[in-house]
Amino acid sequence: MRVFTSFLEPRILRKRQNVREGMLRKKKLFYKLKYVIKKQSVKYSSRTNI
């Protein structure tokens, strides 16, 4: 049993890490998108002000 768990553990840990990395990537993408939208809206508003 112990050998079995030690065999499975790295796989589970890797899976968890992958999930965490995926979430981080999603967050980064989301923030990037937000930033780009903000930039575009600022550009647009400055254009309309002129």
C-alpha positions, 0 to 999 in steps of 0.5 A: 500500500505504501509503495502504491501511494508513493508511486501515485503521489508524484502524479497527483502532485503534478496534476495539482501543480498543473491545475494551479498553473492553469489558473494562474495563466487564466488570471494573467490572461484575464488581467491582460485582457482587462488592461487592453480593454482599458487602454482601448477605452481610454484611446476611444474616449480621448478620440471622442473628446477631440 
